[in-house]
Amino acid sequence: MPLPKKEVPLLVARPLSPARSFAPEALQDLTALSGVRRRPSLPEGHFQGFGALARRSLQAFLLAVLAPGCLVTAEPVTYEPQQTPPILVASGLDPDPRSILLVGGDLGLPEFPIVASVASEDAGESVKVALYVDYGEMNAFNQPFRWAFPNFQELPAATLADGPRPLVGVRWNSTVYPLDAGCHRLTLVVTHEFDTQTGCPKDLRDSSQITWQFRQCGVGDCPPILENCPSAAASCPLDPTAATGDMKDAGTTGG
């Protein structure tokens, strides 16, 4: 009686890493008929504890990294805010700088308040305010305006996060200094410091301004027409301490 044929199981590749893997073509040939000697298989439970060990190692690593006592953090970095020029906010200006104002005389306003707001990062310095009459025309003191009125209430130091802050108590009174009837300019200037000699900002870059055109009225009719306006050739220097002699062409202005 012939002996029953003993079935030989197919070899199954169980690589631990890609480096130990067989090529796909080789796997097709690994059968009982290939003549390849079967390697002794390891016991089924040989690697059963390996996965649990790996999980425990990973958990221990994560605990070490995420534990509050093991976090490595940099020292907090603080930044001092840099001072910015005080900026006159365009919205909400009153009177409207696009209009021609009629001032004094029989038909013009004898006086009027100036409503404006300032936004700035002041770094502890207050904001100073001045009004120039006919800015751009040199006066007898070699200053680039006819008159200056610098004694308005200062704005306390603030930050940009505080938003725009309204100026307080700024107004024009046509009776303070008499002006000839006709075209004139009124310029509002804000800065952190004025130069006492020139009456200009100590640093023109640390300032902003807005100008109103107005007609000084006299007796009788006063149409809103600007004719024969004062010169606008002069301006405040960028640095009054470095300015010498005439201030014409010494700086640039927006008004």
FISE-508215 format. One line per 2 residues: for each residue x, y, z of N, C-alpha, C. Coordinates in nm, 2 decimals, always signed. Atoms other than C-alpha are relative to their C-alpha. Layout:
X,Y,Z,X,Y,Z,X,Y,Z ~ ...
//
This chain:
+0.09,-0.12,+0.00,+0.00,+0.00,+0.00,+0.09,+0.12,+0.00 ~ -0.09,-0.12,+0.00,+0.15,+0.33,-0.10,-0.03,+0.09,+0.12
+0.01,-0.09,-0.11,+0.22,+0.57,+0.17,-0.07,+0.13,-0.04 ~ +0.07,-0.13,+0.03,+0.00,+0.89,+0.18,+0.11,+0.11,-0.01
-0.09,-0.11,+0.02,+0.18,+1.19,+0.05,-0.01,+0.10,+0.11 ~ +0.00,-0.10,-0.11,+0.28,+1.43,+0.32,-0.01,+0.14,-0.06
+0.01,-0.14,+0.05,+0.16,+1.78,+0.24,+0.10,+0.09,+0.06 ~ -0.10,-0.10,-0.05,+0.43,+2.04,+0.26,-0.06,+0.14,-0.01
+0.06,-0.13,+0.00,+0.30,+2.38,+0.36,+0.08,+0.10,-0.08 ~ -0.07,-0.11,+0.07,+0.38,+2.69,+0.16,+0.08,+0.08,+0.10
-0.08,-0.09,-0.08,+0.65,+2.91,+0.29,-0.07,+0.14,+0.00 ~ +0.06,-0.14,-0.01,+0.51,+3.25,+0.41,+0.11,+0.09,+0.06
-0.10,-0.09,-0.04,+0.75,+3.54,+0.43,-0.06,+0.10,+0.11 ~ +0.04,-0.09,-0.10,+0.72,+3.74,+0.75,+0.11,+0.09,+0.04
-0.12,-0.08,-0.02,+0.98,+4.01,+0.72,-0.02,+0.10,+0.12 ~ +0.01,-0.10,-0.11,+1.06,+4.25,+1.02,+0.03,+0.14,-0.05
-0.03,-0.13,+0.06,+1.18,+4.52,+0.79,+0.01,-0.01,-0.15 ~ -0.01,+0.01,+0.15,+1.19,+4.61,+0.42,+0.13,-0.06,-0.04
-0.13,+0.06,+0.04,+1.55,+4.50,+0.42,+0.00,-0.15,+0.00 ~ +0.01,+0.15,-0.01,+1.45,+4.14,+0.50,-0.10,-0.05,-0.10
+0.11,+0.04,+0.08,+1.17,+4.13,+0.25,+0.05,-0.07,-0.13 ~ -0.03,+0.06,+0.13,+1.17,+3.90,-0.05,-0.06,+0.08,-0.11
+0.06,-0.07,+0.11,+1.11,+4.04,-0.39,-0.12,-0.08,-0.04 ~ +0.13,+0.07,+0.03,+0.76,+3.96,-0.52,+0.02,-0.11,-0.10
-0.02,+0.11,+0.09,+0.90,+3.74,-0.80,+0.04,-0.12,+0.07 ~ -0.05,+0.12,-0.07,+1.08,+3.52,-0.55,-0.11,-0.07,+0.08
+0.11,+0.06,-0.08,+0.76,+3.47,-0.34,-0.08,-0.09,-0.09 ~ +0.08,+0.09,+0.09,+0.59,+3.32,-0.64,+0.06,-0.14,-0.02
-0.07,+0.13,+0.02,+0.86,+3.05,-0.66,+0.02,-0.08,+0.13 ~ -0.03,+0.07,-0.13,+0.87,+2.96,-0.29,-0.12,-0.10,+0.02
+0.10,+0.10,-0.02,+0.65,+2.65,-0.31,+0.07,-0.13,+0.03 ~ -0.06,+0.13,-0.04,+0.70,+2.29,-0.21,+0.07,-0.07,-0.12
-0.07,+0.06,+0.12,+0.81,+2.21,-0.57,+0.12,+0.07,-0.04 ~ -0.12,-0.08,+0.05,+1.08,+2.47,-0.59,+0.13,-0.06,+0.04
-0.12,+0.06,-0.04,+1.33,+2.26,-0.42,+0.08,+0.09,+0.10 ~ -0.07,-0.08,-0.10,+1.42,+2.54,-0.18,-0.03,-0.05,+0.14
+0.01,+0.06,-0.13,+1.49,+2.42,+0.16,-0.08,+0.10,+0.09 ~ +0.09,-0.08,-0.09,+1.23,+2.55,+0.41,+0.09,+0.03,+0.12
-0.07,-0.05,-0.12,+1.38,+2.76,+0.68,-0.09,-0.04,+0.13 ~ +0.08,+0.03,-0.12,+1.28,+2.66,+1.03,-0.07,+0.12,+0.05
+0.08,-0.11,-0.05,+1.00,+2.88,+1.15,+0.02,+0.02,+0.15 ~ -0.01,-0.03,-0.14,+1.02,+3.06,+1.48,-0.13,-0.03,+0.07
+0.13,+0.03,-0.07,+0.76,+2.98,+1.74,-0.09,+0.12,-0.02 ~ +0.10,-0.10,+0.03,+0.44,+3.17,+1.69,+0.00,+0.11,+0.10
+0.01,-0.10,-0.10,+0.46,+3.36,+2.01,+0.14,+0.07,+0.02 ~ -0.13,-0.06,-0.02,+0.82,+3.47,+1.96,+0.00,+0.15,+0.01
+0.01,-0.15,+0.00,+0.73,+3.83,+1.88,-0.13,+0.05,+0.06 ~ +0.12,-0.05,-0.06,+0.41,+3.85,+2.07,+0.02,+0.12,+0.09
-0.02,-0.11,-0.10,+0.56,+4.07,+2.34,+0.07,+0.12,-0.06 ~ -0.07,-0.12,+0.06,+0.74,+4.30,+2.09,-0.09,+0.12,-0.02
+0.10,-0.11,+0.02,+0.43,+4.51,+2.01,-0.03,+0.07,+0.13 ~ +0.03,-0.06,-0.13,+0.35,+4.57,+2.37,+0.12,+0.08,+0.05
-0.12,-0.07,-0.05,+0.71,+4.66,+2.45,+0.02,+0.13,-0.08 ~ -0.01,-0.12,+0.08,+0.71,+4.91,+2.16,-0.10,+0.11,+0.05
+0.10,-0.10,-0.04,+0.39,+5.07,+2.28,+0.04,+0.06,+0.13 ~ -0.04,-0.05,-0.13,+0.52,+5.10,+2.64,+0.12,+0.10,-0.02
-0.11,-0.09,+0.03,+0.84,+5.26,+2.50,-0.05,+0.14,-0.05 ~ +0.05,-0.12,+0.06,+0.64,+5.51,+2.29,-0.07,+0.08,+0.11
+0.07,-0.07,-0.11,+0.42,+5.60,+2.59,+0.09,+0.07,+0.09 ~ -0.10,-0.06,-0.09,+0.72,+5.66,+2.81,+0.06,+0.12,-0.06
-0.06,-0.11,+0.08,+0.87,+5.88,+2.54,-0.09,+0.12,+0.00 ~ +0.09,-0.11,+0.00,+0.56,+6.09,+2.51,-0.02,+0.07,+0.13
+0.02,-0.05,-0.13,+0.52,+6.13,+2.88,+0.12,+0.09,+0.03 ~ -0.12,-0.07,-0.03,+0.88,+6.25,+2.90,+0.00,+0.14,-0.07
+0.00,-0.13,+0.08,+0.83,+6.51,+2.62,-0.11,+0.09,+0.05 ~ +0.11,-0.08,-0.02,+0.49,+6.63,+2.72,-0.02,+0.04,+0.15
+0.02,-0.03,-0.14,+0.53,+6.64,+3.10,+0.04,+0.15,+0.02 ~ -0.03,-0.14,-0.02,+0.52,+7.01,+3.22,+0.14,+0.02,+0.05
-0.13,-0.02,-0.06,+0.84,+6.97,+3.42,+0.11,-0.02,-0.10 ~ -0.11,+0.03,+0.10,+1.03,+6.85,+3.11,+0.00,+0.09,-0.12
+0.01,-0.09,+0.11,+0.92,+7.13,+2.87,+0.12,+0.10,+0.00 ~ -0.11,-0.10,+0.01,+1.21,+7.35,+2.75,-0.06,+0.12,-0.07
+0.05,-0.12,+0.06,+1.08,+7.70,+2.68,+0.10,+0.11,+0.00 ~ -0.09,-0.12,+0.01,+1.25,+8.02,+2.57,-0.05,+0.11,+0.10
+0.04,-0.11,-0.09,+1.25,+8.33,+2.79,-0.10,+0.09,-0.08 ~ +0.10,-0.09,+0.07,+0.95,+8.56,+2.71,+0.07,+0.12,-0.05
-0.06,-0.12,+0.07,+1.05,+8.84,+2.47,-0.10,+0.12,+0.01 ~ +0.09,-0.12,+0.00,+0.90,+9.19,+2.53,+0.06,+0.10,-0.09
-0.04,-0.10,+0.09,+0.91,+9.47,+2.29,-0.05,+0.14,+0.05 ~ +0.04,-0.13,-0.04,+0.91,+9.84,+2.38,-0.06,+0.07,-0.12
+0.06,-0.07,+0.12,+0.67,+10.03,+2.15,+0.08,+0.12,-0.04 ~ -0.08,-0.11,+0.06,+0.84,+10.27,+1.92,-0.09,+0.12,-0.02
+0.08,-0.12,+0.01,+0.72,+10.63,+1.92,-0.03,+0.03,-0.15 ~ +0.04,-0.04,+0.13,+0.53,+10.74,+1.61,-0.04,+0.15,-0.01
+0.05,-0.14,+0.00,+0.45,+11.09,+1.48,-0.15,+0.00,+0.03 ~ +0.15,-0.02,-0.02,+0.11,+11.22,+1.60,-0.06,+0.02,-0.14
+0.07,-0.01,+0.13,-0.13,+11.18,+1.31,-0.14,+0.06,+0.02 ~ +0.14,-0.06,+0.00,-0.43,+11.41,+1.25,-0.09,-0.09,-0.08
+0.10,+0.09,+0.07,-0.72,+11.19,+1.16,-0.09,+0.08,-0.09 ~ +0.07,-0.08,+0.10,-0.89,+11.30,+0.84,-0.15,+0.00,+0.03
+0.15,+0.00,-0.02,-1.24,+11.19,+0.94,-0.04,+0.08,+0.13 ~ +0.05,-0.08,-0.11,-1.44,+11.42,+1.17,+0.06,+0.14,+0.01
-0.06,-0.14,+0.00,-1.24,+11.74,+1.09,-0.11,+0.10,-0.01 ~ +0.10,-0.11,+0.01,-1.44,+12.06,+1.15,+0.07,+0.13,+0.04
+0.07,-0.01,+0.13,-1.44,+12.30,+0.98,+0.06,-0.09,-0.11 ~ -0.05,+0.09,+0.11,-1.41,+12.10,+0.66,+0.11,+0.07,-0.08
-0.12,-0.07,+0.07,-1.06,+12.18,+0.51,-0.02,+0.01,-0.15 ~ +0.02,-0.02,+0.14,-1.20,+12.15,+0.16,-0.08,+0.12,-0.03
+0.08,-0.12,+0.02,-1.42,+12.46,+0.21,+0.08,+0.12,+0.02 ~ -0.06,-0.14,-0.02,-1.33,+12.83,+0.20,-0.07,+0.06,+0.11
+0.07,-0.06,-0.12,-1.40,+12.98,+0.54,-0.01,+0.15,-0.02 ~ +0.02,-0.14,-0.01,-1.53,+13.33,+0.58,+0.01,+0.05,+0.14
-0.04,-0.03,-0.14,-1.38,+13.49,+0.89,+0.00,+0.16,+0.02 ~ +0.00,-0.14,-0.04,-1.44,+13.83,+1.06,-0.08,+0.09,-0.09
+0.07,-0.10,+0.08,-1.58,+14.15,+0.92,-0.15,-0.01,+0.02 ~ +0.15,+0.00,-0.02,-1.95,+14.19,+0.86,-0.07,-0.13,-0.02
+0.07,+0.12,+0.04,-2.03,+13.85,+0.72,+0.07,-0.13,+0.05 ~ -0.07,+0.12,-0.04,-1.76,+13.61,+0.85,-0.01,-0.03,+0.15
+0.00,+0.04,-0.14,-1.73,+13.42,+1.18,+0.11,+0.07,+0.08 ~ -0.10,-0.06,-0.08,-1.56,+13.61,+1.45,+0.10,-0.10,+0.07
-0.08,+0.11,-0.05,-1.43,+13.29,+1.60,-0.07,-0.14,-0.02 ~ +0.06,+0.14,+0.02,-1.48,+12.91,+1.57,+0.10,-0.10,+0.06
-0.08,+0.11,-0.06,-1.36,+12.59,+1.74,+0.05,-0.09,-0.12 ~ -0.05,+0.10,+0.09,-1.14,+12.34,+1.56,-0.01,-0.13,+0.06
+0.02,+0.14,-0.05,-1.24,+11.98,+1.60,+0.09,-0.09,-0.08 ~ -0.09,+0.09,+0.07,-0.97,+11.73,+1.52,+0.04,-0.11,+0.11
-0.05,+0.11,-0.08,-0.84,+11.40,+1.66,+0.14,-0.05,-0.04 ~ -0.14,+0.04,+0.02,-0.49,+11.26,+1.70,+0.02,-0.15,+0.04
-0.03,+0.14,-0.04,-0.37,+10.90,+1.69,+0.16,-0.01,+0.00 ~ -0.15,+0.01,-0.01,-0.01,+10.82,+1.80,+0.04,-0.10,+0.11
-0.07,+0.08,-0.10,+0.23,+10.60,+1.99,+0.10,+0.10,+0.06 ~ -0.08,-0.12,-0.05,+0.38,+10.86,+2.23,+0.12,-0.03,+0.08
-0.12,+0.04,-0.08,+0.63,+10.66,+2.44,+0.02,+0.10,+0.12 ~ -0.01,-0.08,-0.12,+0.55,+10.88,+2.74,+0.00,+0.15,-0.02
+0.00,-0.14,+0.03,+0.56,+11.22,+2.57,-0.14,+0.05,-0.04 ~ +0.13,-0.06,+0.03,+0.26,+11.45,+2.55,+0.00,+0.05,-0.14
+0.02,-0.05,+0.14,+0.13,+11.58,+2.21,-0.02,+0.15,+0.02 ~ +0.01,-0.14,+0.00,+0.18,+11.96,+2.16,-0.08,+0.05,-0.12
+0.08,-0.05,+0.10,-0.05,+12.17,+1.95,+0.03,+0.15,-0.03 ~ -0.01,-0.14,+0.03,-0.01,+12.50,+1.76,-0.08,+0.03,-0.13
+0.07,-0.05,+0.12,-0.19,+12.71,+1.50,+0.10,+0.10,-0.07 ~ -0.08,-0.09,+0.07,+0.01,+12.89,+1.23,-0.09,+0.08,-0.09
+0.07,-0.09,+0.10,-0.13,+13.19,+1.03,+0.09,+0.03,-0.11 ~ -0.08,-0.02,+0.13,-0.01,+13.21,+0.67,+0.13,-0.07,+0.01
-0.12,+0.09,+0.00,+0.24,+12.92,+0.71,+0.05,+0.00,-0.15 ~ -0.07,+0.00,+0.13,+0.49,+12.95,+0.42,+0.05,+0.14,-0.03
-0.04,-0.14,+0.02,+0.55,+13.33,+0.45,+0.09,+0.04,+0.12 ~ -0.09,-0.03,-0.10,+0.86,+13.44,+0.64,-0.04,+0.13,+0.08
+0.04,-0.12,-0.08,+0.80,+13.69,+0.93,+0.13,+0.07,+0.04 ~ -0.12,-0.09,-0.03,+1.04,+13.95,+1.08,+0.10,-0.08,+0.09
-0.08,+0.08,-0.09,+1.18,+13.68,+1.32,+0.06,-0.12,-0.07 ~ -0.05,+0.10,+0.09,+1.29,+13.46,+1.03,-0.07,-0.14,+0.03
+0.08,+0.12,-0.02,+1.01,+13.21,+1.11,-0.09,-0.01,-0.12 ~ +0.08,+0.02,+0.12,+0.81,+13.05,+0.83,-0.15,+0.01,+0.01
+0.14,-0.02,-0.01,+0.47,+13.19,+0.92,-0.02,+0.15,+0.05 ~ +0.03,-0.14,-0.05,+0.30,+13.53,+1.00,+0.00,+0.00,+0.15
+0.02,+0.01,-0.14,+0.20,+13.43,+1.35,-0.01,-0.15,+0.04 ~ +0.02,+0.13,-0.05,+0.20,+13.12,+1.57,-0.07,+0.01,+0.13
+0.07,+0.01,-0.13,-0.03,+13.03,+1.86,+0.02,-0.14,+0.06 ~ -0.04,+0.14,-0.04,+0.13,+12.74,+2.05,-0.05,-0.04,+0.14
+0.04,+0.02,-0.14,-0.04,+12.77,+2.39,-0.13,-0.07,+0.02 ~ +0.12,+0.08,-0.02,-0.32,+12.51,+2.35,+0.03,-0.11,+0.10
-0.02,+0.11,-0.09,-0.38,+12.23,+2.59,+0.06,-0.12,-0.07 ~ -0.07,+0.12,+0.05,-0.15,+11.93,+2.54,-0.09,-0.12,+0.02
+0.07,+0.13,-0.01,-0.28,+11.58,+2.49,+0.10,-0.09,+0.08 ~ -0.08,+0.09,-0.08,-0.15,+11.33,+2.76,+0.05,-0.11,-0.09
-0.06,+0.11,+0.08,+0.08,+11.05,+2.63,-0.10,-0.12,+0.00 ~ +0.08,+0.12,+0.02,-0.11,+10.75,+2.49,+0.06,-0.09,-0.10
-0.05,+0.10,+0.09,-0.08,+10.46,+2.26,-0.09,-0.01,-0.12 ~ +0.08,+0.02,+0.11,-0.21,+10.36,+1.92,-0.12,-0.08,+0.03
+0.12,+0.09,-0.04,-0.43,+10.10,+2.09,-0.11,+0.08,+0.07 ~ +0.10,-0.09,-0.05,-0.61,+10.39,+2.26,-0.09,+0.06,-0.10
+0.08,-0.06,+0.10,-0.74,+10.51,+1.93,+0.01,+0.15,-0.01 ~ -0.01,-0.15,+0.01,-0.79,+10.87,+1.81,-0.05,+0.07,+0.12
+0.04,-0.08,-0.12,-0.81,+11.13,+2.09,-0.03,+0.14,-0.05 ~ +0.03,-0.13,+0.04,-0.98,+11.46,+2.04,+0.08,+0.11,+0.06
-0.07,-0.12,-0.06,-0.79,+11.79,+2.08,-0.10,+0.08,+0.08 ~ +0.09,-0.07,-0.10,-0.92,+12.01,+2.36,+0.03,+0.15,-0.01
-0.01,-0.15,-0.01,-0.98,+12.39,+2.35,+0.07,+0.07,-0.12 ~ -0.07,-0.07,+0.12,-0.83,+12.46,+2.00,-0.11,+0.08,-0.07
+0.09,-0.08,+0.07,-1.01,+12.75,+1.84,+0.07,+0.12,-0.06 ~ -0.05,-0.12,+0.06,-0.95,+13.05,+1.62,-0.09,+0.12,+0.03
+0.07,-0.13,-0.03,-1.04,+13.41,+1.72,+0.06,+0.11,-0.10 ~ -0.05,-0.09,+0.10,-1.02,+13.66,+1.44,+0.04,+0.14,+0.06
-0.03,-0.13,-0.06,-0.99,+13.95,+1.68,+0.14,+0.00,+0.08 ~ -0.13,+0.01,-0.07,-0.66,+13.83,+1.84,+0.11,+0.08,-0.07
-0.09,-0.08,+0.08,-0.44,+13.97,+1.56,-0.08,+0.04,-0.12 ~ +0.07,-0.05,+0.12,-0.58,+14.19,+1.29,+0.07,-0.05,-0.13
-0.05,+0.04,+0.13,-0.54,+14.06,+0.93,-0.06,+0.09,-0.10 ~ +0.05,-0.07,+0.11,-0.58,+14.24,+0.61,-0.11,-0.08,-0.07
+0.11,+0.07,+0.07,-0.90,+14.15,+0.42,+0.06,-0.07,-0.12 ~ -0.05,+0.08,+0.12,-0.84,+13.88,+0.16,+0.04,-0.14,+0.04
-0.03,+0.14,-0.01,-0.69,+13.53,+0.13,+0.11,-0.02,+0.11 ~ -0.10,+0.03,-0.10,-0.51,+13.37,+0.43,-0.01,-0.16,+0.02
+0.00,+0.14,-0.03,-0.42,+13.02,+0.56,+0.01,-0.02,+0.15 ~ -0.01,+0.04,-0.14,-0.47,+12.86,+0.90,+0.04,-0.14,+0.01
-0.06,+0.13,+0.00,-0.25,+12.56,+0.97,+0.00,-0.06,+0.15 ~ +0.00,+0.07,-0.13,-0.30,+12.32,+1.27,+0.12,-0.10,-0.01
-0.12,+0.09,-0.01,+0.03,+12.14,+1.37,+0.00,-0.07,+0.13 ~ -0.01,+0.08,-0.12,+0.07,+11.86,+1.62,+0.14,-0.07,-0.01
-0.13,+0.06,-0.01,+0.41,+11.72,+1.74,+0.03,-0.03,+0.14 ~ -0.03,+0.03,-0.14,+0.58,+11.59,+2.05,+0.09,+0.11,+0.06
-0.08,-0.11,-0.05,+0.81,+11.90,+2.08,+0.02,+0.11,-0.10 ~ -0.03,-0.12,+0.09,+0.84,+12.25,+1.93,+0.13,+0.06,+0.04
-0.12,-0.08,-0.02,+1.16,+12.44,+1.89,-0.04,+0.14,+0.04 ~ +0.04,-0.13,-0.05,+1.14,+12.76,+2.09,+0.05,+0.11,-0.09
-0.05,-0.10,+0.08,+1.35,+12.96,+1.85,-0.07,+0.02,-0.13 ~ +0.07,-0.01,+0.13,+1.19,+12.88,+1.52,-0.15,-0.02,+0.01
+0.15,+0.03,-0.01,+0.84,+12.78,+1.65,-0.04,-0.12,-0.08 ~ +0.02,+0.12,+0.08,+0.87,+12.47,+1.43,+0.01,-0.12,+0.09
-0.03,+0.12,-0.07,+0.86,+12.11,+1.54,+0.15,-0.03,+0.00 ~ -0.14,+0.03,-0.01,+1.19,+11.99,+1.67,+0.05,-0.10,-0.10
-0.02,+0.10,+0.11,+1.17,+11.71,+1.42,-0.12,+0.00,-0.09 ~ +0.11,-0.01,+0.09,+0.95,+11.78,+1.12,-0.07,-0.13,-0.03
+0.06,+0.13,+0.02,+0.91,+11.41,+1.07,-0.09,-0.05,+0.11 ~ +0.08,+0.03,-0.11,+0.76,+11.39,+1.41,-0.12,+0.09,+0.01
+0.11,-0.09,-0.01,+0.46,+11.60,+1.32,-0.10,-0.03,-0.12 ~ +0.10,+0.00,+0.11,+0.15,+11.63,+1.10,-0.08,+0.13,+0.01
+0.07,-0.13,+0.01,-0.06,+11.92,+0.99,-0.12,-0.01,-0.10 ~ +0.11,-0.02,+0.09,-0.38,+12.03,+0.82,-0.02,+0.15,-0.02
+0.02,-0.14,+0.03,-0.45,+12.36,+0.65,-0.14,+0.04,-0.05 ~ +0.13,-0.05,+0.05,-0.77,+12.56,+0.60,+0.03,+0.13,-0.07
-0.01,-0.13,+0.08,-0.79,+12.84,+0.34,-0.12,+0.08,+0.05 ~ +0.11,-0.08,-0.04,-1.00,+13.13,+0.46,+0.01,+0.14,-0.06
+0.00,-0.14,+0.04,-1.10,+13.48,+0.35,-0.03,+0.09,+0.12 ~ +0.03,-0.10,-0.10,-1.07,+13.76,+0.60,-0.09,+0.10,-0.06
+0.10,-0.09,+0.05,-1.38,+13.96,+0.55,+0.02,+0.14,+0.06 ~ +0.00,-0.14,-0.05,-1.41,+14.34,+0.59,-0.14,+0.05,+0.01
+0.13,-0.07,+0.00,-1.70,+14.58,+0.56,-0.07,-0.04,-0.13 ~ +0.08,+0.03,+0.12,-1.97,+14.47,+0.32,+0.01,-0.14,-0.05
+0.01,+0.13,+0.06,-1.98,+14.18,+0.08,+0.13,-0.07,+0.02 ~ -0.12,+0.08,-0.02,-1.74,+13.89,+0.13,-0.02,-0.14,-0.07
+0.02,+0.13,+0.08,-1.76,+13.62,-0.15,+0.11,-0.10,+0.04 ~ -0.10,+0.10,-0.03,-1.58,+13.29,-0.09,+0.10,-0.02,-0.12
-0.10,+0.00,+0.11,-1.30,+13.37,-0.34,+0.14,+0.02,+0.06 ~ -0.14,-0.02,-0.05,-0.93,+13.33,-0.28,+0.09,+0.06,-0.11
-0.09,-0.08,+0.10,-0.71,+13.59,-0.46,+0.11,+0.06,+0.08 ~ -0.12,-0.06,-0.06,-0.36,+13.72,-0.39,+0.03,-0.06,+0.13
-0.03,+0.07,-0.12,-0.29,+13.46,-0.13,+0.15,+0.02,+0.04 ~ -0.14,-0.02,-0.04,+0.03,+13.49,+0.08,+0.09,-0.11,-0.06
-0.10,+0.10,+0.05,+0.35,+13.31,-0.03,+0.00,-0.12,+0.08 ~ -0.01,+0.12,-0.07,+0.39,+12.95,+0.05,+0.14,-0.06,-0.03
-0.13,+0.04,+0.04,+0.76,+12.93,-0.04,+0.09,-0.06,+0.11 ~ -0.08,+0.04,-0.12,+0.90,+12.88,+0.31,-0.06,-0.11,+0.07
+0.05,+0.12,-0.08,+0.87,+12.58,+0.54,+0.09,-0.02,+0.12 ~ -0.08,+0.04,-0.12,+0.99,+12.44,+0.87,+0.11,-0.09,-0.05
-0.11,+0.09,+0.03,+1.33,+12.27,+0.85,-0.02,-0.14,+0.06 ~ +0.01,+0.13,-0.06,+1.36,+11.90,+0.92,+0.05,+0.00,+0.14
-0.06,-0.01,-0.13,+1.59,+11.98,+1.20,+0.04,+0.15,+0.03 ~ -0.02,-0.14,-0.03,+1.57,+12.34,+1.34,+0.14,+0.03,+0.05
-0.13,-0.03,-0.06,+1.90,+12.30,+1.53,+0.11,+0.00,-0.11 ~ -0.10,+0.01,+0.11,+2.08,+12.23,+1.20,-0.02,+0.11,-0.10
+0.03,-0.10,+0.10,+1.91,+12.51,+1.01,+0.08,+0.12,+0.02 ~ -0.08,-0.13,-0.01,+2.11,+12.82,+0.93,-0.07,+0.10,-0.09
+0.05,-0.11,+0.08,+1.97,+13.15,+0.81,-0.14,-0.02,-0.05 ~ +0.13,+0.01,+0.05,+1.68,+13.15,+0.58,-0.06,-0.14,+0.00
+0.06,+0.13,-0.01,+1.43,+12.86,+0.61,-0.07,-0.04,-0.13 ~ +0.05,+0.04,+0.12,+1.33,+12.86,+0.25,+0.06,-0.12,-0.06
-0.05,+0.13,+0.06,+1.36,+12.52,+0.09,+0.07,-0.09,+0.11 ~ -0.07,+0.07,-0.10,+1.47,+12.39,+0.43,-0.07,-0.13,+0.03
+0.08,+0.12,-0.03,+1.20,+12.12,+0.46,-0.11,-0.02,-0.09 ~ +0.12,+0.02,+0.08,+0.89,+11.98,+0.31,-0.12,+0.00,+0.09
+0.13,+0.00,-0.08,+0.53,+12.02,+0.42,-0.11,-0.06,-0.09 ~ +0.11,+0.05,+0.07,+0.20,+11.88,+0.32,-0.11,+0.10,-0.02
+0.10,-0.10,+0.02,+0.01,+12.21,+0.33,+0.05,+0.12,-0.06
//
